Amino acid sequence: MAQPTEVSDFVKERLAGIRGGLRLYEDLQPGETAFVVIDMQNAFVAEGGVIEVPASREIIPAINRMAAKCRQLGVPVIWIRSHHPKGGADWRHFFDHFVAPERREAAAAALSDDAPSSRFHPDMDIGDEDYIVFKNRYSCLIPGSSSLERLLRSLGCDTLLLAGTKTNICVESTARDAMMLDFRVVVLSDATAALSDEEHQASLNVLVQEFADILVTDEVLEELRANAGGADR
């Protein structure tokens, strides 16, 4: 069953009083926007994966459809891939303290080098013109994590459409940092997934208040098409 796609009513009521409504950005422009897909790798997406997020399989169609439409509209598609060298040597603090000893070796190996579990899930539709960026922290935008910020600046993109897994960890971490780096952020609620409905919902509720718009893919595509002249190119 699909996870929630709307923020909770109490958050809507609060924001109506604070800023007059939910939407932050109502003029999404294809030439200024990038579609960023986070961690849709076998370790997270495949059945039985070491860090499996079962709901991530349900968002594959929405992500692929969004990616295809973005390409037609000239919106860059960027796939983020979590990666750690063998043994997780570049993030020992995490593996030593946040992962149980009996799972530590498997968790570190799952995202190392060219392990099959570190590859993108085979159902992900990655185009030849798409970009692939490696990261070594939850957020793609913390200093030293990845080259994403440099890529976005060079592409002239100030608006990020975020998708992938997990909503409340890597997606949320990236959304927070992106907003604080002055990017406009939209989290696609029907193209993100967490381990539970409760965690997914909580993340949407937090992000909409201070960091991002929360929209579904159809809303975003309709707006992008309208601002591109009304039709896919």
Phi and psi in degrees as GROMACS dihedral restraints (atoms count N, CA, C in turn):
[ dihedral_restraints ]
;  ai    aj    ak    al  type     phi  dphi    fc
    3     4     5     6     1   -64.3    20    10
    4     5     6     7     1   146.8    20    10
    6     7     8     9     1   -79.7    20    10
    7     8     9    10     1   164.1    20    10
    9    10    11    12     1   -56.8    20    10
   10    11    12    13     1   146.9    20    10
   12    13    14    15     1  -117.3    20    10
   13    14    15    16     1    -8.1    20    10
   15    16    17    18     1  -115.5    20    10
   16    17    18    19     1   152.8    20    10
   18    19    20    21     1   -74.1    20    10
   19    20    21    22     1   161.1    20    10
   21    22    23    24     1   -68.4    20    10
   22    23    24    25     1   153.3    20    10
   24    25    26    27     1   -59.6    20    10
   25    26    27    28     1   -37.8    20    10
   27    28    29    30     1   -65.9    20    10
   28    29    30    31     1   -30.4    20    10
   30    31    32    33     1   -72.5    20    10
   31    32    33    34     1   -42.2    20    10
   33    34    35    36     1   -57.0    20    10
   34    35    36    37     1   -45.3    20    10
   36    37    38    39     1   -64.0    20    10
   37    38    39    40     1   -41.4    20    10
   39    40    41    42     1   -63.0    20    10
   40    41    42    43     1   -46.1    20    10
   42    43    44    45     1   -71.2    20    10
   43    44    45    46     1   -28.7    20    10
   45    46    47    48     1   -60.5    20    10
   46    47    48    49     1   -36.7    20    10
   48    49    50    51     1   -79.3    20    10
   49    50    51    52     1   -31.1    20    10
   51    52    53    54     1   -83.4    20    10
   52    53    54    55     1   -46.4    20    10
   54    55    56    57     1  -130.7    20    10
   55    56    57    58     1     8.3    20    10
   57    58    59    60     1    87.8    20    10
   58    59    60    61     1    -1.0    20    10
   60    61    62    63     1   164.3    20    10
   61    62    63    64     1  -176.8    20    10
   63    64    65    66     1   -86.3    20    10
   64    65    66    67     1   -41.7    20    10
   66    67    68    69     1   -67.8    20    10
   67    68    69    70     1   137.1    20    10
   69    70    71    72     1  -101.8    20    10
   70    71    72    73     1   -43.3    20    10
   72    73    74    75     1  -125.0    20    10
   73    74    75    76     1   116.3    20    10
   75    76    77    78     1  -117.3    20    10
   76    77    78    79     1    22.1    20    10
   78    79    80    81     1  -139.4    20    10
   79    80    81    82     1    53.5    20    10
   81    82    83    84     1   -64.3    20    10
   82    83    84    85     1   122.3    20    10
   84    85    86    87     1  -109.6    20    10
   85    86    87    88     1   126.8    20    10
   87    88    89    90     1   -54.6    20    10
   88    89    90    91     1   -38.9    20    10
   90    91    92    93     1   -72.5    20    10
   91    92    93    94     1    -8.6    20    10
   93    94    95    96     1  -118.5    20    10
   94    95    96    97     1     7.9    20    10
   96    97    98    99     1  -118.5    20    10
   97    98    99   100     1   145.1    20    10
   99   100   101   102     1  -128.4    20    10
  100   101   102   103     1   143.8    20    10
  102   103   104   105     1  -100.0    20    10
  103   104   105   106     1   116.4    20    10
  105   106   107   108     1  -114.7    20    10
  106   107   108   109     1   118.5    20    10
  108   109   110   111     1  -109.7    20    10
  109   110   111   112     1   123.5    20    10
  111   112   113   114     1  -107.5    20    10
  112   113   114   115     1   122.2    20    10
  114   115   116   117     1    62.0    20    10
  115   116   117   118     1    35.0    20    10
  117   118   119   120     1   -84.9    20    10
  118   119   120   121     1    62.0    20    10
  120   121   122   123     1  -106.5    20    10
  121   122   123   124     1   162.0    20    10
  123   124   125   126     1   -55.6    20    10
  124   125   126   127     1   -36.7    20    10
  126   127   128   129     1   -57.9    20    10
  127   128   129   130     1   -32.6    20    10
  129   130   131   132     1   -99.3    20    10
  130   131   132   133     1   -34.7    20    10
  132   133   134   135     1   -97.9    20    10
  133   134   135   136     1   -38.5    20    10
  135   136   137   138     1   -67.1    20    10
  136   137   138   139     1   145.2    20    10
  138   139   140   141     1   -62.8    20    10
  139   140   141   142     1   127.5    20    10
  141   142   143   144     1    83.8    20    10
  142   143   144   145     1     6.6    20    10
  144   145   146   147     1   -59.6    20    10
  145   146   147   148     1   152.4    20    10
  147   148   149   150     1   -59.6    20    10
  148   149   150   151     1   -34.4    20    10
  150   151   152   153     1  -121.6    20    10
  151   152   153   154     1    43.5    20    10
  153   154   155   156     1   -59.4    20    10
  154   155   156   157     1   134.5    20    10
  156   157   158   159     1  -119.3    20    10
  157   158   159   160     1    92.4    20    10
  159   160   161   162     1   -52.2    20    10
  160   161   162   163     1   -38.4    20    10
  162   163   164   165     1   -66.9    20    10
  163   164   165   166     1   -15.9    20    10
  165   166   167   168     1   -65.6    20    10
  166   167   168   169     1   -25.5    20    10
  168   169   170   171     1   -69.0    20    10
  169   170   171   172     1   -28.1    20    10
  171   172   173   174     1   -73.5    20    10
  172   173   174   175     1   -19.7    20    10
  174   175   176   177     1   -95.2    20    10
  175   176   177   178     1    -1.2    20    10
  177   178   179   180     1   -57.1    20    10
  178   179   180   181     1   -48.2    20    10
  180   181   182   183     1   -59.9    20    10
  181   182   183   184     1   -41.1    20    10
  183   184   185   186     1   -65.0    20    10
  184   185   186   187     1   -40.9    20    10
  186   187   188   189     1   -66.1    20    10
  187   188   189   190     1   -46.6    20    10
  189   190   191   192     1   -62.9    20    10
  190   191   192   193     1   -40.6    20    10
  192   193   194   195     1   -64.7    20    10
  193   194   195   196     1   -43.4    20    10
  195   196   197   198     1   -62.6    20    10
  196   197   198   199     1   -42.9    20    10
  198   199   200   201     1   -61.9    20    10
  199   200   201   202     1   -43.4    20    10
  201   202   203   204     1   -62.8    20    10
  202   203   204   205     1   -44.6    20    10
  204   205   206   207     1   -67.6    20    10
  205   206   207   208     1   -37.5    20    10
  207   208   209   210     1   -62.1    20    10
  208   209   210   211     1   -42.5    20    10
  210   211   212   213     1   -59.5    20    10
  211   212   213   214     1   -42.5    20    10
  213   214   215   216     1   -62.4    20    10
  214   215   216   217     1   -31.5    20    10
  216   217   218   219     1   -91.8    20    10
  217   218   219   220     1     0.9    20    10
  219   220   221   222     1    78.8    20    10
  220   221   222   223     1    17.8    20    10
  222   223   224   225     1   -88.4    20    10
  223   224   225   226     1   122.5    20    10
  225   226   227   228     1   -60.5    20    10
  226   227   228   229     1   140.5    20    10
  228   229   230   231     1  -111.1    20    10
  229   230   231   232     1   123.9    20    10
  231   232   233   234     1  -122.8    20    10
  232   233   234   235     1   122.5    20    10
  234   235   236   237     1  -101.7    20    10
  235   236   237   238     1   123.6    20    10
  237   238   239   240     1   -97.2    20    10
  238   239   240   241     1   132.4    20    10
  240   241   242   243     1  -124.3    20    10
  241   242   243   244     1   115.4    20    10
  243   244   245   246     1   -67.2    20    10
  244   245   246   247     1   136.3    20    10
  246   247   248   249     1  -150.7    20    10
  247   248   249   250     1   135.4    20    10
  249   250   251   252     1  -134.9    20    10
  250   251   252   253     1   141.3    20    10
  252   253   254   255     1   -64.3    20    10
  253   254   255   256     1   165.3    20    10
  255   256   257   258     1   -49.0    20    10
  256   257   258   259     1   128.6    20    10
  258   259   260   261     1    84.6    20    10
  259   260   261   262     1    -1.1    20    10
  261   262   263   264     1    66.2    20    10
  262   263   264   265     1    33.5    20    10
  264   265   266   267     1   -63.9    20    10
  265   266   267   268     1   -22.5    20    10
  267   268   269   270     1   -84.8    20    10
  268   269   270   271     1    -3.1    20    10
  270   271   272   273     1  -148.0    20    10
  271   272   273   274     1    57.4    20    10
  273   274   275   276     1   -61.3    20    10
  274   275   276   277     1   -35.5    20    10
  276   277   278   279     1   -57.0    20    10
  277   278   279   280     1   -44.4    20    10
  279   280   281   282     1   -65.5    20    10
  280   281   282   283     1   -53.6    20    10
  282   283   284   285     1   -66.4    20    10
  283   284   285   286     1   -30.2    20    10
  285   286   287   288     1   -79.2    20    10
  286   287   288   289     1   -28.6    20    10
  288   289   290   291     1  -115.4    20    10
  289   290   291   292     1   -23.0    20    10
  291   292   293   294     1  -108.3    20    10
  292   293   294   295     1    -2.0    20    10
  294   295   296   297     1  -125.1    20    10
  295   296   297   298     1   131.4    20    10
  297   298   299   300     1   -60.1    20    10
  298   299   300   301     1   144.0    20    10
  300   301   302   303     1   -52.0    20    10
  301   302   303   304     1   -38.7    20    10
  303   304   305   306     1   -72.4    20    10
  304   305   306   307     1   -14.4    20    10
  306   307   308   309     1  -108.4    20    10
  307   308   309   310     1    -7.9    20    10
  309   310   311   312     1   -60.4    20    10
  310   311   312   313     1   -49.9    20    10
  312   313   314   315     1   -62.7    20    10
  313   314   315   316     1   -44.4    20    10
  315   316   317   318     1   -66.4    20    10
  316   317   318   319     1   -40.0    20    10
  318   319   320   321     1   -65.4    20    10
  319   320   321   322     1   -42.5    20    10
  321   322   323   324     1   -66.6    20    10
  322   323   324   325     1   -40.8    20    10
  324   325   326   327     1   -69.1    20    10
  325   326   327   328     1   -27.3    20    10
  327   328   329   330     1   -61.8    20    10
  328   329   330   331     1   -28.5    20    10
  330   331   332   333     1  -117.4    20    10
  331   332   333   334     1    24.6    20    10
  333   334   335   336     1  -100.8    20    10
  334   335   336   337     1   143.2    20    10
  336   337   338   339     1    41.6    20    10
  337   338   339   340     1  -124.5    20    10
  339   340   341   342     1  -109.4    20    10
  340   341   342   343     1    35.1    20    10
  342   343   344   345     1   -58.8    20    10
  343   344   345   346     1   136.8    20    10
  345   346   347   348     1   -52.2    20    10
  346   347   348   349     1   -34.7    20    10
  348   349   350   351     1   -70.2    20    10
  349   350   351   352     1   -17.7    20    10
  351   352   353   354     1   -86.5    20    10
  352   353   354   355     1   -11.9    20    10
  354   355   356   357     1   -76.0    20    10
  355   356   357   358     1   158.5    20    10
  357   358   359   360     1   -63.8    20    10
  358   359   360   361     1   145.3    20    10
  360   361   362   363     1   -58.3    20    10
  361   362   363   364     1   138.4    20    10
  363   364   365   366     1   -61.6    20    10
  364   365   366   367     1   -19.3    20    10
  366   367   368   369     1   -82.8    20    10
  367   368   369   370     1    -6.7    20    10
  369   370   371   372     1   -75.9    20    10
  370   371   372   373     1   131.6    20    10
  372   373   374   375     1   -92.9    20    10
  373   374   375   376     1    92.0    20    10
  375   376   377   378     1  -100.3    20    10
  376   377   378   379     1   121.0    20    10
  378   379   380   381     1   -84.6    20    10
  379   380   381   382     1   156.7    20    10
  381   382   383   384     1   -61.2    20    10
  382   383   384   385     1   -29.7    20    10
  384   385   386   387     1   -86.4    20    10
  385   386   387   388     1    -5.3    20    10
  387   388   389   390     1   -73.9    20    10
  388   389   390   391     1   162.5    20    10
  390   391   392   393     1  -104.7    20    10
  391   392   393   394     1   145.4    20    10
  393   394   395   396     1  -121.8    20    10
  394   395   396   397     1   126.5    20    10
  396   397   398   399     1  -124.3    20    10
  397   398   399   400     1   130.8    20    10
  399   400   401   402     1   -91.2    20    10
  400   401   402   403     1   143.7    20    10
  402   403   404   405     1  -133.8    20    10
  403   404   405   406     1   157.5    20    10
  405   406   407   408     1  -127.3    20    10
  406   407   408   409     1    14.8    20    10
  408   409   410   411     1  -138.6    20    10
  409   410   411   412     1   169.1    20    10
  411   412   413   414     1   -56.6    20    10
  412   413   414   415     1   -52.0    20    10
  414   415   416   417     1   -80.8    20    10
  415   416   417   418     1   137.3    20    10
  417   418   419   420     1   -76.0    20    10
  418   419   420   421     1   -12.1    20    10
  420   421   422   423     1  -116.0    20    10
  421   422   423   424     1     1.3    20    10
  423   424   425   426     1   -70.4    20    10
  424   425   426   427     1   141.9    20    10
  426   427   428   429     1   -53.4    20    10
  427   428   429   430     1   131.6    20    10
  429   430   431   432     1    88.7    20    10
  430   431   432   433     1    -7.9    20    10
  432   433   434   435     1   -77.0    20    10
  433   434   435   436     1   -43.5    20    10
  435   436   437   438     1  -161.5    20    10
  436   437   438   439     1   178.8    20    10
  438   439   440   441     1   -97.6    20    10
  439   440   441   442     1    14.5    20    10
  441   442   443   444     1   -59.9    20    10
  442   443   444   445     1   -45.8    20    10
  444   445   446   447     1   -60.1    20    10
  445   446   447   448     1   -44.9    20    10
  447   448   449   450     1   -61.3    20    10
  448   449   450   451     1   -40.7    20    10
  450   451   452   453     1   -63.2    20    10
  451   452   453   454     1   -46.3    20    10
  453   454   455   456     1   -61.6    20    10
  454   455   456   457     1   -44.1    20    10
  456   457   458   459     1   -62.8    20    10
  457   458   459   460     1   -41.3    20    10
  459   460   461   462     1   -68.8    20    10
  460   461   462   463     1   -29.2    20    10
  462   463   464   465     1   -82.1    20    10
  463   464   465   466     1    -9.2    20    10
  465   466   467   468     1    75.0    20    10
  466   467   468   469     1    28.0    20    10
  468   469   470   471     1   -99.1    20    10
  469   470   471   472     1   123.8    20    10
  471   472   473   474     1  -113.4    20    10
  472   473   474   475     1     3.0    20    10
  474   475   476   477     1  -126.6    20    10
  475   476   477   478     1   130.2    20    10
  477   478   479   480     1  -115.7    20    10
  478   479   480   481     1   129.9    20    10
  480   481   482   483     1  -101.2    20    10
  481   482   483   484     1   114.6    20    10
  483   484   485   486     1  -103.5    20    10
  484   485   486   487     1   134.8    20    10
  486   487   488   489     1  -140.0    20    10
  487   488   489   490     1   168.0    20    10
  489   490   491   492     1   118.3    20    10
  490   491   492   493     1  -154.5    20    10
  492   493   494   495     1  -143.1    20    10
  493   494   495   496     1   151.3    20    10
  495   496   497   498     1   -87.5    20    10
  496   497   498   499     1   146.7    20    10
  498   499   500   501     1   -51.7    20    10
  499   500   501   502     1   -48.8    20    10
  501   502   503   504     1   -87.4    20    10
  502   503   504   505     1    -1.1    20    10
  504   505   506   507     1  -117.2    20    10
  505   506   507   508     1   -85.2    20    10
  507   508   509   510     1   -72.4    20    10
  508   509   510   511     1   -39.1    20    10
  510   511   512   513     1   -65.9    20    10
  511   512   513   514     1   -48.8    20    10
  513   514   515   516     1   -64.0    20    10
  514   515   516   517     1   -42.6    20    10
  516   517   518   519     1   -59.5    20    10
  517   518   519   520     1   -43.4    20    10
  519   520   521   522     1   -67.0    20    10
  520   521   522   523     1   -41.6    20    10
  522   523   524   525     1   -61.6    20    10
  523   524   525   526     1   -44.0    20    10
  525   526   527   528     1   -60.7    20    10
  526   527   528   529     1   -49.6    20    10
  528   529   530   531     1   -66.1    20    10
  529   530   531   532     1   -37.3    20    10
  531   532   533   534     1   -61.2    20    10
  532   533   534   535     1   -46.8    20    10
  534   535   536   537     1   -60.2    20    10
  535   536   537   538     1   -40.8    20    10
  537   538   539   540     1   -75.7    20    10
  538   539   540   541     1   -10.7    20    10
  540   541   542   543     1   -97.2    20    10
  541   542   543   544     1    11.6    20    10
  543   544   545   546     1    73.3    20    10
  544   545   546   547     1    23.4    20    10
  546   547   548   549     1   -85.7    20    10
  547   548   549   550     1   147.9    20    10
  549   550   551   552     1   -86.2    20    10
  550   551   552   553     1   130.5    20    10
  552   553   554   555     1  -121.3    20    10
  553   554   555   556     1   132.7    20    10
  555   556   557   558     1  -125.2    20    10
  556   557   558   559     1   121.5    20    10
  558   559   560   561     1   -96.5    20    10
  559   560   561   562     1   125.4    20    10
  561   562   563   564     1   -86.8    20    10
  562   563   564   565     1   105.0    20    10
  564   565   566   567     1   -70.8    20    10
  565   566   567   568     1   -21.5    20    10
  567   568   569   570     1   -97.0    20    10
  568   569   570   571     1     7.5    20    10
  570   571   572   573     1  -128.8    20    10
  571   572   573   574     1    22.0    20    10
  573   574   575   576     1  -130.0    20    10
  574   575   576   577     1   156.3    20    10
  576   577   578   579     1  -149.6    20    10
  577   578   579   580     1   146.3    20    10
  579   580   581   582     1  -126.8    20    10
  580   581   582   583     1   178.8    20    10
  582   583   584   585     1   -71.2    20    10
  583   584   585   586     1   -23.4    20    10
  585   586   587   588     1  -145.2    20    10
  586   587   588   589     1   158.0    20    10
  588   589   590   591     1   -59.5    20    10
  589   590   591   592     1   -38.0    20    10
  591   592   593   594     1   -64.3    20    10
  592   593   594   595     1   -43.2    20    10
  594   595   596   597     1   -68.6    20    10
  595   596   597   598     1   -40.6    20    10
  597   598   599   600     1   -60.9    20    10
  598   599   600   601     1   -48.5    20    10
  600   601   602   603     1   -62.4    20    10
  601   602   603   604     1   -43.9    20    10
  603   604   605   606     1   -60.8    20    10
  604   605   606   607     1   -39.8    20    10
  606   607   608   609     1   -65.7    20    10
  607   608   609   610     1   -44.5    20    10
  609   610   611   612     1   -58.9    20    10
  610   611   612   613     1   -42.6    20    10
  612   613   614   615     1   -63.0    20    10
  613   614   615   616     1   -38.3    20    10
  615   616   617   618     1   -72.5    20    10
  616   617   618   619     1   -48.1    20    10
  618   619   620   621     1   -62.7    20    10
  619   620   621   622     1   -40.2    20    10
  621   622   623   624     1   -66.3    20    10
  622   623   624   625     1   -24.9    20    10
  624   625   626   627     1   -75.9    20    10
  625   626   627   628     1   -34.2    20    10
  627   628   629   630     1  -137.3    20    10
  628   629   630   631     1    -7.6    20    10
  630   631   632   633     1  -130.4    20    10
  631   632   633   634     1   -28.0    20    10
  633   634   635   636     1  -159.8    20    10
  634   635   636   637     1   156.5    20    10
  636   637   638   639     1   -76.6    20    10
  637   638   639   640     1   147.6    20    10
  639   640   641   642     1  -116.4    20    10
  640   641   642   643     1   111.6    20    10
  642   643   644   645     1  -136.2    20    10
  643   644   645   646     1   161.5    20    10
  645   646   647   648     1   -94.9    20    10
  646   647   648   649     1   162.1    20    10
  648   649   650   651     1   -60.0    20    10
  649   650   651   652     1   -40.1    20    10
  651   652   653   654     1   -61.7    20    10
  652   653   654   655     1   -39.4    20    10
  654   655   656   657     1   -60.8    20    10
  655   656   657   658     1   -45.8    20    10
  657   658   659   660     1   -66.8    20    10
  658   659   660   661     1   -44.1    20    10
  660   661   662   663     1   -63.2    20    10
  661   662   663   664     1   -39.9    20    10
  663   664   665   666     1   -61.1    20    10
  664   665   666   667     1   -42.4    20    10
  666   667   668   669     1   -69.9    20    10
  667   668   669   670     1   -42.3    20    10
  669   670   671   672     1   -62.8    20    10
  670   671   672   673     1   -42.5    20    10
  672   673   674   675     1   -62.2    20    10
  673   674   675   676     1   -42.7    20    10
  675   676   677   678     1   -61.9    20    10
  676   677   678   679     1   -40.8    20    10
  678   679   680   681     1   -80.8    20    10
  679   680   681   682     1    -8.1    20    10
  681   682   683   684     1   -97.5    20    10
  682   683   684   685     1     7.1    20    10
  684   685   686   687     1   106.5    20    10
  685   686   687   688     1     6.1    20    10
  687   688   689   690     1    95.7    20    10
  688   689   690   691     1    -4.4    20    10
  690   691   692   693     1  -147.1    20    10
  691   692   693   694     1   150.5    20    10
  693   694   695   696     1   -64.3    20    10
  694   695   696   697     1   144.8    20    10
